[in-house]
Amino acid sequence: MEKQVRMMEDYGFSEREFNGEKFAARGFLLTDGIDTFYGEMVGDNARREQSQTYDPSLLHTVQGYWKNVERQTQDGRKYWTNNFIISKFR
């Protein structure tokens, strides 16, 4: 999917360890003027773009895909989240 968006917030780069493996991410709050959504660069893409600055006053082109993840609460109830994974941000 490709969209023209405005960046409302840049949450910056973070690296965290989970089960002995390092995960890198950089998150953004984005809007296309109708919908507002959270998008995230992950892995090497996030590492490569960690110091890149984006002007929030400009329209940017974002390419990515939606990933549906099933989760479970501590009491056993299932729920799903939709994550937008960014592959290109210009």
C-alpha positions in Angstrom: 0.0 0.0 0.0 1.2 3.5 -0.8 -0.3 6.7 0.8 0.4 10.4 1.1 0.6 11.2 4.8 1.6 13.9 7.2 3.7 12.9 10.2 2.0 13.9 13.4 4.6 12.5 15.7 7.9 10.8 15.5 8.4 8.4 18.4 12.1 7.8 17.5 14.3 4.8 17.3 14.4 2.0 19.9 16.1 -1.3 20.3 14.8 -4.0 22.7 15.8 -7.5 23.5 13.2 -10.3 23.5 14.1 -14.0 24.1 17.8 -13.2 23.5 17.2 -11.5 20.1 17.5 -7.7 19.4 14.5 -6.0 17.8 14.8 -2.5 16.3 11.9 -0.2 15.6 11.0 3.4 14.8 7.4 4.5 15.2 5.3 7.3 13.7 1.8 8.6 14.2 0.6 9.4 10.6 -2.5 10.8 9.1 -3.8 10.9 5.5 -6.3 13.6 6.4 -9.1 11.1 7.1 -7.5 8.3 9.1 -4.8 8.6 11.8 -2.7 5.5 12.4 0.5 4.3 14.0 3.1 3.0 11.6 6.5 1.4 12.4 9.7 0.7 10.6 11.3 -2.5 11.9 14.7 -4.3 11.7 17.4 -3.1 9.4 15.0 -0.6 7.9 14.6 1.1 11.3 18.4 1.0 11.9 19.2 2.5 8.5 16.6 5.4 9.1 17.3 5.9 12.9 19.0 9.4 12.4 16.9 10.5 9.5 14.7 13.6 10.2 11.4 14.2 8.5 9.6 17.5 8.2 6.2 17.3 9.8 4.9 20.2 7.8 5.4 18.3 4.5 3.4 15.5 2.8 5.4 12.3 2.8 4.9 9.1 0.7 4.8 6.0 2.8 4.8 2.4 1.5 4.1 -0.6 3.7 1.7 -3.3 4.6 -0.9 -4.2 7.3 0.0 -7.1 9.5 -2.8 -8.7 11.7 -1.5 -10.2 15.0 -3.5 -12.4 17.3 -2.8 -11.8 21.0 -4.0 -13.1 24.3 -4.7 -11.4 27.6 -3.5 -12.9 30.9 -7.0 -14.3 31.6 -7.0 -16.1 28.2 -9.2 -13.8 26.1 -8.0 -13.5 22.5 -7.8 -10.2 20.6 -6.3 -8.9 17.4 -4.2 -5.9 16.5 -3.5 -4.3 13.1 0.0 -3.1 12.7 1.2 -1.0 9.8 4.7 -2.0 8.9 6.6 0.7 6.9 8.9 -0.4 4.1 9.7 3.1 2.6 9.1 6.6 4.0 10.0 9.5 1.7 
